[in-house]
Amino acid sequence: MKRKIFTISVFFLYWMSLGLNGQNKDKAIFRVMQPGFFQNSIMKDDRELKEKIVPPKPRKNFAVDLSAASLPNKVDLYKTQQWRNPPVSQGNTSTCWCFSTTSFLESEIYRINKLQVKLSEMYTVYWEFVEKAARYIHERGNSAFDEGSEANAVTRIWKKYGIVPEDDYSGLTDGRKYHNHDAMLTELKGYLESLKKNSAWDDEAAMATVKSIMNHYMGVPPSEVTVNGKKVTPLQYLKEIIKINPDDYIDILSYTQQPFYKQVEYEVGDNWWHSSDYYNVPLDVFMSALKNAVREGYTLAIGGDVSEPGFDRTTQCAVVPDFDIPSAYINDDARQFRFSNQTTTDDHGLHLIGYLEKDGKDWYLVKDSGSGSRNNNPDAKEFGYYFFSEDYVKLKMMDFMVHKDAVKDIIAKF
């Protein structure tokens, strides 16, 4: 009995020590969400086309309180950062996958060819809608049709349709400043649903109607552009001018629900065409590859969850507060647990363009196309950027796209 009591006492003290060591240092607050860039800029652009806008009701959200924290949330602190175009707003659309990956590939064009170009996001978005509609029609309504997609959709579209500069195709009509695809998407979905309801599967006629709807809202994408006085097709522009090979870019994923060191499907709704080209690796390999790539001068298109208590739009920083999980406990299972119970979701695509080391860990400078990074001073260098802690990337960013040369050692294991 004495031995049993002694054993229980030891375990009790052990667990008490864990509890004391794991006491929360980070504090949380309920913050009233004030109107920001989305309401004051993007919706203002919409209001010019609407007679009446119902103002949003004030709401509170549960968030970490970083008001007293020492944070590396100034762009100039990041001495290692790569060339990129200035941040561009995606407006009122769910096209972050295209904005982030286009920005990433613009940086790649500069890294490889020292050419500074601004490319059209909406050219890619247009043809991605066409591909979605074609598959929906081909599969007789048994395929997803919505705005979301993944980073490797951009390279897939470029490989088939090429790409053009932003000046040749903005996708904005009627003097609009910001993108909004609500009306177009409603009309497209309604039309496709009517095809399914009536079994009116005339593929050629259906696709002609889809393109007609899109041309009305986005304009007709160009079949050729002029560069240095010479007319080239979008595919020629890709291969001869910016000289990017879409096959050189791969996606690194890390989750335990599929085998490691296999190319697997990323099982999220935005992977609507069920791509199984993702290189799935353990979390320590994932983080090592990411850290090495940025140190070697590469940038990355990253994707994951940005709807967390530790994602603070006031400071523009993303952290993992210890009331969520202590840093030492972030591992493969903690990451998978959150993905499986859907507290980690495939929310947003961003462009990671630099890093610094602070207190023994990395912080990452991240370019953003969403509204949350634009709620502070529009004249500040930080407008359109976030600052991600290493722990946040480790727990909440599910995948990244990078040039294959940056991860040769990983590819070799496949």
Secondary structure, DSSP 8 states (H G I E B T S, - for coil): -HHHHHHHHHHHHHHHHHHHHT---S-EEEEEE---HIIIIIHHHHHTT-S-------EEEEEE--TTS-----GGG-SEE----------BSS-HHHHHHHHHHHHHHHHHH-----B-HHHHHHHHHHHHHHHHHHTTT-S--SS---HHHHHHHHHHH---BGGG-----TT-SS-B-HHHHHHHHHHHHHHHHHT---HHHHHHHHHHHHHHHH----S-EEETTEEE-HHHIIIIII---GGGEEEEE--TTS-TTEEE---STT-TT----EEE--HHHHHHHHHHHHHTT--EEEEE---STTEETTTTEE---TTT--GGG-SHHHHHHHHHTTSS---EEEEEEEEEEETTEEEEEEE--SSGGGSS-TTSTTTTEEEEEHHHHHHHEEEEEEEGGGGHHHHHT-
